[in-house]
Amino acid sequence: MLIILKTVLIFLFINFGNGIIVGKLLKIKNESFTIISLLGILSVTFLQTILAFFLPLNFYIEITFLISGVFGMILFLKEKDFTQFEFRKNIDFWFYFFIILILFVASFSPYLYDHYSYYVPTVTFLKEVGFVKGISNIDLLLGQSSFWHVYQAGFSNLTDEFLRINVYLLLLFLIYIYERRQWVLFLFIPFFLIFIQQPSPDLPTFIISLIVLNELLINSDRKVLLYISIFVFCIKPTMFWLPLLIVLESIYQRNFKFQMLIPILAFGSLFVFKNIWLFGFPVFPVSAFDFNLSWKPSEEILTYSSQIGLMKSYDMHYSYQQILGFNLWERIYHWFTIGLKSILNFGIVLSVIILGFLAFRRKDKFYFLLFIFICVLLKFIFIIVFSAQYRFFIDIYLVVLFLIFKNISEQKSIFTTVITSVFVSVIFIFPGFIQKFNVGKKMSGFNWYQLYKPKENNLININSEYKIGNLNFYVPKYPFQKEFFPWLNIYDLKLYDYYGIFPQYLGKDVRNGFLQRKLTKEEKIQLKEIISETEKYNPKVP
């Protein structure tokens, strides 16, 4: 907990300091500590993303932004205007209670599947080599490289070596609740607690979207909100509805200015170019707008990815061939009858209906709610067509709950949040109960040393080094413990063996990028031997 507290304190000062500098450059004056801090995060991430094309996000990059944050804090202190810290007047016992609770829950080990298979590998390659052309040819997931992981990688050398950046973000959200005295936001803290042990890009999209919605309701500067909402889109493209909402609402209010297109073009261009460089196409993982680049993934891998996406819509209950055989009615029926997750799917549809009901019922906020309904409905349709996985819809739940309970009293909100947050904490301490239901397998309970240092699932891994063609790569003993770049685990090897392709350097080494080509007969034999050797460590791998 103490090490996490250190990380949080550094982020609180550095991001606010960088936000002060950006505010002066863009002539933005905002009284919110949270909004200024978010401006600091998005500006640093924008610069880190540019730098990642040329440099690894290493210790020197981190020191540079730490120094700039300190410089911003000096500017702030020299002006002696402490408006952004007026939230301290609202602080009570529960503020400190939730700080301790958040730090405590954050000290448990990462347990999400994506932590070791996606988050850690992405952060690792970004801080070791930066953006690599065609990185998706090694591991398709690395082609995504969310802006949130770019930001995380840039501060993972010194400030946040345990990757607990989401703890800082949740504490920033807590500060925002007290700044705006918007007590309904307390209700989301228990749910957000399950994301703070790992740098999941979902949490920033949830938190920032709620902040933006609340700021819209109190008529904050639309220009600032547009900056922040575009940043959310760059973290997770399925959040495209948020900047769309800002634009529609600004046009209706007749305060839309063409200068507002500048951040859209700036962030949008960087987002697209990053995807083309890493993945070969403008938007990950969609293989549209094919420029026929030499480093794009092979057709086999792209087809495999789209098939998996469709099967995940049905929680892998049906094969790709079975789903293709469904007619429209059968697709709808099976989407609502796939077990526990079908309940979530039903809830998504119900949430969209409720949102439409709220829009046409509330006369005072009719156009605002109507715009939210239109944007969310567009997202719903887009995701249904693309890959109807419940996890892409979670933000819709949050928006609807926010609007329904917006006027809840402080006492009811805090009471509910305390009870449910303590319940979540107990689950982390004694995870055996939920593990009986095949949930939270990597949860490992409480150890006293967590009061000082966050717990991690450190495995003693064996990484064997191999070479096929011109590619030198490592194979980890444990499939999800990718530690040395470039790596290929047993699942990657079997996938490439099935399709008869394999990654290769575009040039002499990793900095020249990667492509995929067909395996020769000799290389196929060699790959099968490597798979056979690796399976000895983990024979249960399918």
Number of C-alpha atoms within 10 A of each C-alpha: 21 15 19 27 16 12 22 23 12 18 23 18 17 24 29 27 29 28 28 27 24 20 17 11 9 10 9 17 12 16 15 18 23 25 23 24 24 23 26 24 21 25 20 21 20 20 12 23 23 13 15 21 18 13 17 21 30 20 16 12 18 19 16 10 20 21 14 17 26 18 17 24 20 13 14 16 12 9 8 8 9 11 11 16 14 14 18 11 9 13 13 10 7 11 15 11 11 18 16 14 15 24 27 19 27 27 28 27 23 27 20 18 13 15 19 19 18 19 25 21 24 25 26 19 22 27 23 15 18 25 28 24 26 30 28 29 27 24 21 20 18 24 28 22 25 24 23 28 25 24 23 26 29 30 26 22 19 13 24 20 15 22 27 27 27 25 28 21 22 22 19 20 21 19 22 19 20 20 21 15 13 17 19 22 26 21 22 19 20 20 13 19 21 19 23 25 26 25 24 23 18 19 23 22 24 19 21 21 23 19 22 22 20 18 16 17 11 10 9 13 13 19 20 20 23 23 21 25 27 26 31 27 21 23 22 19 16 18 24 18 24 25 23 19 24 25 21 18 21 17 12 13 10 9 12 17 11 7 9 16 13 11 16 17 12 12 18 16 13 16 22 16 16 28 23 22 22 28 30 30 25 21 19 22 19 14 18 11 10 12 12 9 14 13 25 25 27 19 10 14 18 16 12 14 15 17 16 16 19 22 21 18 24 24 19 13 14 16 14 17 10 10 18 11 10 13 10 8 9 12 14 11 13 17 20 17 14 17 13 10 18 18 14 18 21 14 17 19 16 14 19 20 15 15 26 18 14 19 21 14 12 13 10 9 13 14 17 18 23 20 20 24 25 19 19 25 19 14 20 21 11 13 17 16 10 14 18 22 21 21 12 17 23 15 21 22 17 18 19 19 18 19 15 14 14 14 12 15 12 13 10 13 19 17 13 13 21 19 11 17 23 14 13 18 20 14 18 23 16 15 20 17 11 14 14 10 9 9 13 19 15 14 22 19 15 19 12 8 11 21 17 13 15 24 22 16 14 8 9 9 13 14 19 14 13 15 13 16 12 13 18 16 19 20 26 21 22 18 19 18 23 24 18 17 17 18 21 20 22 23 14 18 18 16 15 20 18 11 14 17 20 25 27 22 22 19 12 11 13 18 15 13 22 25 23 22 13 14 20 13 10 9 18 19 13 16 22 14 12 17 19 13 14 22 15 11 14 13 9 7 12 8
